Amino acid sequence: MTPFPPPPLHIGPCVIDPPLLQAPLAGFTNYAWRQIVRRFGGVGLPATEMLSARGFIYQNVRNGQLPERLWGVKGEPRPLAVQIWDNDPDTLAAVGRRLAEELQVSVIDLNFGCPVRDVSEKAESGSYLLRDPERVGAIVRRVAAACAPVPVTAKIRLGCTRDTINAIDVAQAVESAGGAAVTVHGRTAEQIFRGQADWDQIARIKPHLVRMPLVGNGDLTTPQSVVEAFRRFGVDGVMIGRAALGRPWLFSQATAALRGEVVPADPPLAQQRQLLLDHHRLVVEQFGPVRGTMLMRSYACCYAQGRAGVRQFRSRISHAATPEDFVAAVAEEFPQEPST
């Protein structure tokens, strides 16, 4: 049983305290968003967006530049994880080594869980590789050897389908190959994000691991759900994903709950509105005024989710094409505090 409050998580030489990890989410967890999350605190290990190893090499050979998804990484505070995907051990090892040596990232995470068709079926990577635990182990072994002493971890799902759940076998393959930790999302690849995450299945993995920590992921939407994950399921750490996109303060709330402290209230809507504008400014700095504004549409909908008047706000923000459009939409349509 995990001690409570949970101790820091050790991933190789990297100490994760609190043991809360931020999930890498393609299209969302860019440098600007990580800055917003760090503003509130509570994240033990932030992560970049998922990065194609093959794309890294192609772009670097073509123009000598790092991929856009690594923008800001060089000067960013540590610890920091970078997640990469592919199905070729040599390609992953080459990219992992460069991340470890040139960018000195804290953790290199291998994605074996992405269910998106372009990654899993077309590229035979991500969750496709769950079908073959030995192949997963071979990839981890090759990358871990190339990146040492920087730790290499793996992100997996329960299996490809409910009938082929094999997370125990995959996790053991990761550990035997020198993996420093495994994160398990409590759904199958077939489910994508439908249904509920099965934390009982995640918990079943723990007794089969000898030294490697287990991180649980899926449906952690409140500070209380984070506390329950540690208390009930014996994980060593948890990873929070989609729920934090519009509530970047969730990590600090969860940390307070784990420590038995008073959980801070959500910021008032006026502060959330200003936070959204600050976020927009940071994204525009990275991507430029037009593209940055278009990217912020999805974030804005996350910030407003569950609020009264969200439908009208979504309709207005979805047509914002310039920074001026975005600022005006937020000022005029972002949900207001209810009148008393």
ChimeraX attribute file (.defattr): number of C-alpha atoms within 10 A of each C-alpha:
attribute: neighborCount
match mode: 1-to-1
recipient: residues
	/A:1	11
	/A:2	14
	/A:3	10
	/A:4	12
	/A:5	15
	/A:6	19
	/A:7	14
	/A:8	16
	/A:9	23
	/A:10	17
	/A:11	20
	/A:12	19
	/A:13	12
	/A:14	18
	/A:15	15
	/A:16	18
	/A:17	18
	/A:18	25
	/A:19	23
	/A:20	26
	/A:21	27
	/A:22	25
	/A:23	24
	/A:24	25
	/A:25	16
	/A:26	12
	/A:27	12
	/A:28	19
	/A:29	22
	/A:30	23
	/A:31	21
	/A:32	21
	/A:33	19
	/A:34	18
	/A:35	18
	/A:36	17
	/A:37	23
	/A:38	17
	/A:39	12
	/A:40	14
	/A:41	17
	/A:42	23
	/A:43	27
	/A:44	23
	/A:45	23
	/A:46	22
	/A:47	26
	/A:48	25
	/A:49	21
	/A:50	24
	/A:51	22
	/A:52	19
	/A:53	21
	/A:54	18
	/A:55	14
	/A:56	21
	/A:57	18
	/A:58	14
	/A:59	14
	/A:60	13
	/A:61	11
	/A:62	9
	/A:63	8
	/A:64	10
	/A:65	12
	/A:66	14
	/A:67	16
	/A:68	14
	/A:69	19
	/A:70	18
	/A:71	15
	/A:72	13
	/A:73	19
	/A:74	13
	/A:75	8
	/A:76	14
	/A:77	12
	/A:78	16
	/A:79	17
	/A:80	20
	/A:81	25
	/A:82	24
	/A:83	24
	/A:84	24
	/A:85	24
	/A:86	24
	/A:87	22
	/A:88	15
	/A:89	16
	/A:90	14
	/A:91	18
	/A:92	24
	/A:93	21
	/A:94	17
	/A:95	23
	/A:96	29
	/A:97	20
	/A:98	14
	/A:99	21
	/A:100	20
	/A:101	13
	/A:102	10
	/A:103	14
	/A:104	16
	/A:105	23
	/A:106	24
	/A:107	28
	/A:108	26
	/A:109	27
	/A:110	27
	/A:111	25
	/A:112	28
	/A:113	29
	/A:114	21
	/A:115	21
	/A:116	16
	/A:117	14
	/A:118	12
	/A:119	20
	/A:120	21
	/A:121	14
	/A:122	10
	/A:123	13
	/A:124	14
	/A:125	23
	/A:126	27
	/A:127	26
	/A:128	23
	/A:129	24
	/A:130	26
	/A:131	16
	/A:132	13
	/A:133	19
	/A:134	17
	/A:135	18
	/A:136	22
	/A:137	21
	/A:138	17
	/A:139	22
	/A:140	28
	/A:141	21
	/A:142	19
	/A:143	29
	/A:144	23
	/A:145	17
	/A:146	20
	/A:147	21
	/A:148	14
	/A:149	13
	/A:150	24
	/A:151	24
	/A:152	30
	/A:153	27
	/A:154	24
	/A:155	24
	/A:156	26
	/A:157	31
	/A:158	27
	/A:159	28
	/A:160	23
	/A:161	15
	/A:162	13
	/A:163	8
	/A:164	12
	/A:165	19
	/A:166	21
	/A:167	24
	/A:168	20
	/A:169	17
	/A:170	28
	/A:171	30
	/A:172	20
	/A:173	21
	/A:174	29
	/A:175	23
	/A:176	17
	/A:177	20
	/A:178	19
	/A:179	27
	/A:180	26
	/A:181	26
	/A:182	25
	/A:183	28
	/A:184	28
	/A:185	27
	/A:186	25
	/A:187	29
	/A:188	26
	/A:189	27
	/A:190	15
	/A:191	15
	/A:192	14
	/A:193	15
	/A:194	10
	/A:195	9
	/A:196	11
	/A:197	20
	/A:198	16
	/A:199	20
	/A:200	11
	/A:201	19
	/A:202	26
	/A:203	19
	/A:204	13
	/A:205	21
	/A:206	21
	/A:207	9
	/A:208	12
	/A:209	15
	/A:210	10
	/A:211	12
	/A:212	23
	/A:213	21
	/A:214	23
	/A:215	26
	/A:216	29
	/A:217	29
	/A:218	23
	/A:219	22
	/A:220	23
	/A:221	16
	/A:222	17
	/A:223	18
	/A:224	14
	/A:225	14
	/A:226	25
	/A:227	21
	/A:228	14
	/A:229	21
	/A:230	22
	/A:231	17
	/A:232	13
	/A:233	18
	/A:234	22
	/A:235	24
	/A:236	25
	/A:237	29
	/A:238	26
	/A:239	25
	/A:240	24
	/A:241	18
	/A:242	17
	/A:243	15
	/A:244	19
	/A:245	21
	/A:246	18
	/A:247	18
	/A:248	24
	/A:249	22
	/A:250	27
	/A:251	27
	/A:252	22
	/A:253	23
	/A:254	27
	/A:255	24
	/A:256	17
	/A:257	20
	/A:258	23
	/A:259	14
	/A:260	12
	/A:261	11
	/A:262	10
	/A:263	17
	/A:264	13
	/A:265	9
	/A:266	13
	/A:267	12
	/A:268	10
	/A:269	17
	/A:270	14
	/A:271	11
	/A:272	18
	/A:273	21
	/A:274	13
	/A:275	16
	/A:276	22
	/A:277	19
	/A:278	14
	/A:279	19
	/A:280	26
	/A:281	19
	/A:282	18
	/A:283	22
	/A:284	20
	/A:285	12
	/A:286	17
	/A:287	15
	/A:288	13
	/A:289	17
	/A:290	13
	/A:291	15
	/A:292	20
	/A:293	25
	/A:294	22
	/A:295	16
	/A:296	24
	/A:297	19
	/A:298	17
	/A:299	19
	/A:300	24
	/A:301	20
	/A:302	18
	/A:303	22
	/A:304	22
	/A:305	17
	/A:306	11
	/A:307	14
	/A:308	14
	/A:309	14
	/A:310	18
	/A:311	16
	/A:312	12
	/A:313	21
	/A:314	20
	/A:315	13
	/A:316	19
	/A:317	25
	/A:318	17
	/A:319	13
	/A:320	19
	/A:321	16
	/A:322	15
	/A:323	21
	/A:324	11
	/A:325	15
	/A:326	22
	/A:327	19
	/A:328	15
	/A:329	19
	/A:330	18
	/A:331	15
	/A:332	11
	/A:333	18
	/A:334	27
	/A:335	23
	/A:336	15
	/A:337	11
	/A:338	7
	/A:339	4
	/A:340	3
